[in-house]
Amino acid sequence: MQDSHTSKLIFDTAEQIAIAVFSRDAPPGDLVLTGTPAGVGMGRGRFLKPGDAVKLWIEAIGELNHTVA
C-alpha cells in the first residue's frame, strides 16, 4: 500500500537502529520497526491484524516477507 523511500523519514535508518538498540540487546534476526514515510493506515482506519502479510524490499538485501502473528 505504501510506495516511498527511507530518505523521507525524519531520522535516517542508522539513527533509528542506534536508538532502538541503545537500551537493549539486539540479537541477529531482530526486527526494528521504524515507522513510515507515507501512506499510513491510521488515515484510512486500516491496521495490520493477525494473518496479514507484510512484504518489503531492501536494496542490496532483497525481498522480505512476514505474516503478522
N, C-alpha and C positions, 0 to 999 in steps of 0.2 A: 504494500500500500504506500510505502514511502520510497522516494527516489531523491536522495540528496547526498551530501558528502560531509565527512567529518571536519572539513575545513570551515564549515559553517557553525560549528559548535562554539560555545563561549570559551571552554577550556580545551586545549588540544589533547589528543589521546594519551600522550606521555604524562601530562599533568594529572589527568583523571586516574590513571593507573597508580601514580605515586600517591595520590590522596587516598585511594581505595585500600592500598596495602600498608599505609603508614601505621595503622593501629592493629593489624592482624597479619598472620602469615597467609601467604597465597600460594598453596601448592600447585604444581603443574596440573592443568585442566580446569582450574577455577575460571569462572566467567566473571567479567567485570561489566555490569550493565550500566551504560553511560548516559542514557537518555537519548534524545532525538533532535536532529536539527530542523525537521519539518514534518508535517503530516500526522501529528499525534492523534491517538484515538479519543482522548478526552473531548476534543472539539466535536467529535462525531457521536460521542456516547458509546464508543466501541472499545472494549478492553479484551486482553488475552484471557482465555479460560482453559481449563484442563482439556487436553486433546488438540488444541490449536497447534499448528505447525509454524515455526519461525525459520525462514531461510534468509541467509545473508551471504554476501560475497565480500571478501577482503583481498585487496591487491597483494600479490606475492604469496598468499596462503591458499586462496580458492574459496569454494562454496562450503558453508557450514549449515547444517540442518538440525533443528532441535524441536522436540514436541513438548509442550507445556504439561507438566505433571499435575 
